[in-house]
């Protein structure tokens, strides 16, 4: 189920994310392990995070996704392995939440 999209005004926030440039068919295989990797780094550094992860798509070329997967955080992190520190500026953005298995997302 996809919630009705809405426009939100966000505040500036630090982020922790992993950048991916992968073939589209790899997407279902990278999400779970990447979330676990992000959560392990945040836990090790004692930094709290938003309840939901974000996927920030930078480019969507035919056959490839170029995106960041991450969390907004309560404080800046120290980069560790693939997990990089970032920052989201205050901005207006469209927001929605999908509830369900990844395989159902294209529907």
Backbone as numpy.savetxt, mean C-alpha at the origin, in Angstrom:
# Nx Ny Nz CAx CAy CAz Cx Cy Cz
-17.11 -7.17 -2.35 -17.95 -6.00 -2.35 -17.06 -4.76 -2.35
-17.42 -3.80 -3.16 -16.70 -2.54 -3.25 -17.54 -1.45 -2.61
-16.96 -0.76 -1.62 -17.67 0.35 -0.98 -17.80 1.49 -1.98
-18.80 2.33 -1.78 -18.99 3.49 -2.64 -17.78 4.41 -2.52
-17.15 4.77 -3.64 -16.01 5.67 -3.56 -16.43 7.04 -3.00
-15.49 7.67 -2.29 -15.73 9.01 -1.77 -14.42 9.79 -1.83
-14.54 11.09 -1.84 -13.36 11.96 -1.87 -13.05 12.38 -0.45
-11.80 12.17 -0.05 -11.36 12.50 1.29 -10.23 13.53 1.23
-10.13 14.32 2.27 -8.99 15.22 2.44 -8.10 14.57 3.49
-6.89 14.25 3.10 -5.99 13.57 4.03 -5.01 14.58 4.64
-4.38 14.16 5.72 -3.33 14.96 6.33 -1.98 14.40 5.87
-0.93 15.19 6.00 0.41 14.72 5.67 0.77 13.58 6.63
1.34 12.50 6.08 1.66 11.34 6.90 2.92 10.65 6.39
3.74 10.11 7.31 4.85 9.28 6.87 4.31 7.92 6.41
5.08 7.25 5.57 4.68 5.94 5.06 5.84 4.96 5.13
5.50 3.69 5.08 6.45 2.59 4.91 5.91 1.78 3.74
6.74 1.56 2.73 6.22 0.87 1.55 7.31 0.07 0.85
6.86 -0.81 -0.03 7.72 -1.58 -0.91 7.29 -1.27 -2.33
8.25 -0.95 -3.19 7.97 -0.65 -4.59 8.03 -1.93 -5.42
7.08 -2.07 -6.33 7.04 -3.23 -7.23 6.88 -2.77 -8.67
7.55 -3.43 -9.56 7.33 -3.35 -11.00 7.27 -4.80 -11.45
6.04 -5.31 -11.61 5.86 -6.75 -11.82 4.84 -7.01 -12.92
4.91 -8.20 -13.53 3.85 -8.60 -14.47 2.52 -8.70 -13.71
1.44 -8.34 -14.38 0.11 -8.34 -13.74 -0.22 -9.67 -13.06
0.16 -10.77 -13.68 -0.22 -12.07 -13.12 0.51 -12.37 -11.80
1.56 -11.61 -11.48 2.30 -11.82 -10.23 1.63 -11.13 -9.04
0.72 -10.19 -9.31 0.10 -9.39 -8.26 -0.46 -10.24 -7.11
-1.25 -11.29 -7.38 -1.80 -12.05 -6.25 -0.73 -12.73 -5.40
0.44 -12.94 -5.95 1.49 -13.67 -5.24 2.38 -12.76 -4.39
2.36 -11.46 -4.65 3.25 -10.57 -3.90 2.56 -9.87 -2.73
1.25 -9.70 -2.78 0.56 -8.94 -1.73 0.77 -9.52 -0.34
0.42 -10.76 -0.15 0.50 -11.37 1.19 1.89 -11.31 1.79
2.91 -11.83 1.09 4.26 -11.76 1.63 4.75 -10.33 1.87
4.39 -9.39 1.01 4.82 -8.00 1.19 4.18 -7.39 2.44
2.90 -7.67 2.67 2.23 -7.16 3.88 2.94 -7.71 5.12
3.25 -9.01 5.12 3.94 -9.62 6.25 5.31 -8.96 6.47
6.03 -8.68 5.38 7.34 -8.04 5.47 7.21 -6.63 6.05
6.24 -5.86 5.57 6.01 -4.51 6.09 5.67 -4.55 7.58
4.76 -5.42 7.97 4.35 -5.50 9.37 5.50 -5.91 10.27
6.37 -6.81 9.80 7.52 -7.24 10.60 8.48 -6.07 10.84
8.73 -5.25 9.81 9.62 -4.10 9.96 9.01 -3.08 10.92
7.72 -2.81 10.76 7.06 -1.84 11.65 7.08 -2.32 13.10
6.83 -3.60 13.29 6.86 -4.14 14.65 8.26 -4.04 15.24
9.27 -4.41 14.45 10.65 -4.35 14.93 11.05 -2.93 15.32
10.54 -1.94 14.59 10.88 -0.55 14.88 9.92 0.11 15.87
8.89 -0.61 16.28 7.95 -0.07 17.26 7.10 1.07 16.73
6.80 1.03 15.43 6.02 2.09 14.78 4.63 1.57 14.48
3.60 2.28 14.92 2.23 1.85 14.63 1.86 2.29 13.22
0.79 1.68 12.70 0.40 1.89 11.31 -1.11 1.93 11.17
-1.55 2.40 10.01 -2.98 2.41 9.70 -3.50 0.98 9.68
-4.78 0.84 9.87 -5.40 -0.49 9.88 -5.31 -1.17 8.52
-5.44 -0.39 7.44 -5.44 -0.97 6.10 -4.20 -0.55 5.33
-3.76 -1.46 4.49 -2.64 -1.16 3.60 -3.15 -0.33 2.42
-2.24 0.34 1.75 -2.58 1.05 0.52 -1.79 0.45 -0.64
-2.36 0.55 -1.82 -1.66 0.24 -3.06 -1.70 1.52 -3.89
-0.56 2.14 -4.07 -0.46 3.39 -4.82 0.11 3.04 -6.19
-0.76 3.01 -7.19 -0.35 2.65 -8.55 0.27 3.86 -9.24
1.51 3.71 -9.64 2.25 4.79 -10.29 2.03 4.78 -11.79
2.05 3.60 -12.39 1.80 3.43 -13.82 1.12 2.08 -14.01
0.26 2.00 -15.02 -0.36 0.72 -15.36 -0.14 0.50 -16.85
1.01 -0.05 -17.16 1.34 -0.37 -18.54 0.72 -1.72 -18.89
0.48 -1.97 -20.16 -0.06 -3.28 -20.54 0.83 -4.41 -20.02
0.26 -5.24 -19.20 0.97 -6.41 -18.70 1.80 -6.19 -17.46
2.01 -4.94 -17.01 2.84 -4.67 -15.83 2.16 -3.68 -14.90
2.40 -3.88 -13.60 1.98 -2.93 -12.58 3.24 -2.29 -11.98
3.23 -0.99 -11.86 4.28 -0.24 -11.20 3.59 0.44 -10.02
3.84 -0.06 -8.81 3.09 0.43 -7.66 3.89 0.29 -6.37
3.40 1.00 -5.35 3.91 0.88 -3.99 2.82 0.22 -3.16
3.21 -0.68 -2.32 2.32 -1.30 -1.36 2.83 -0.91 0.02
1.96 -0.37 0.86 2.46 0.06 2.15 1.40 0.45 3.14
1.85 1.12 4.18 0.98 1.62 5.26 1.38 3.06 5.56
0.40 3.88 5.92 0.74 5.13 6.56 1.14 4.78 7.99
2.05 5.56 8.55 2.61 5.23 9.86 2.50 6.41 10.83
2.67 6.09 12.10 2.59 7.12 13.14 3.86 7.95 13.24
4.95 7.45 12.69 6.24 8.14 12.73 7.08 7.65 11.56
8.07 8.42 11.17 8.96 7.95 10.10 9.69 6.67 10.52
9.99 5.84 9.54 10.72 4.60 9.80 12.14 4.71 9.26
12.96 3.78 9.66 14.29 3.62 9.07 14.16 2.58 7.96
14.64 2.87 6.75 14.58 1.88 5.68 15.23 0.57 6.12
14.63 -0.54 5.68 15.14 -1.85 6.07 14.81 -2.84 4.96
15.82 -3.38 4.31 15.58 -4.31 3.21 14.82 -3.61 2.10
13.72 -4.22 1.67 12.89 -3.61 0.61 11.96 -2.53 1.13
11.78 -2.46 2.43 10.85 -1.49 3.02 11.51 -0.12 3.08
10.87 0.85 2.44 11.41 2.20 2.34 10.51 3.20 3.07
11.13 4.22 3.60 10.39 5.32 4.23 9.89 6.26 3.14
8.71 6.80 3.34 8.16 7.76 2.40 7.28 8.75 3.12
6.57 9.55 2.33 5.73 10.59 2.92 4.60 10.91 1.94
3.39 10.96 2.45 2.26 11.41 1.65 1.92 12.83 2.07
1.82 13.75 1.12 1.44 15.12 1.47 -0.06 15.18 1.79
-0.46 16.26 2.43 -1.90 16.50 2.60 -2.49 16.64 1.20
-3.61 15.99 0.94 -4.17 16.00 -0.41 -5.63 15.56 -0.40
-6.28 15.76 -1.51 -7.63 15.21 -1.72 -7.45 13.98 -2.60
-8.14 12.91 -2.25 -7.98 11.67 -3.00 -9.29 10.88 -2.99
-9.51 10.15 -4.07 -10.64 9.21 -4.10 -10.26 7.99 -3.26
-11.20 7.48 -2.51 -10.94 6.37 -1.60 -12.10 5.38 -1.68
-11.76 4.12 -1.74 -12.74 3.06 -1.63 -12.09 1.87 -0.96
-12.89 0.92 -0.50 -12.38 -0.30 0.13 -13.06 -1.49 -0.53
-12.25 -2.46 -0.91 -12.75 -3.72 -1.47 -12.73 -4.76 -0.37
-13.83 -5.48 -0.19 -13.94 -6.56 0.78 -14.07 -7.87 0.01
-13.13 -8.77 0.18 -13.22 -10.06 -0.48 -11.87 -10.57 -0.92
-11.89 -11.74 -1.55 -10.67 -12.38 -2.01 -10.10 -11.62 -3.20
-8.78 -11.63 -3.34 -8.11 -10.92 -4.41 -8.66 -11.37 -5.77
-8.94 -12.64 -5.92 -9.42 -13.18 -7.20 -10.72 -12.52 -7.67
-11.51 -11.97 -6.75 -12.78 -11.33 -7.11 -12.64 -9.86 -7.48
-11.44 -9.29 -7.30 -11.25 -7.86 -7.54 -11.57 -7.42 -8.97
-11.17 -8.17 -10.01 -11.49 -7.70 -11.36 -12.98 -7.53 -11.65
-13.81 -8.28 -10.94 -15.27 -8.16 -11.15 -15.77 -6.82 -10.67
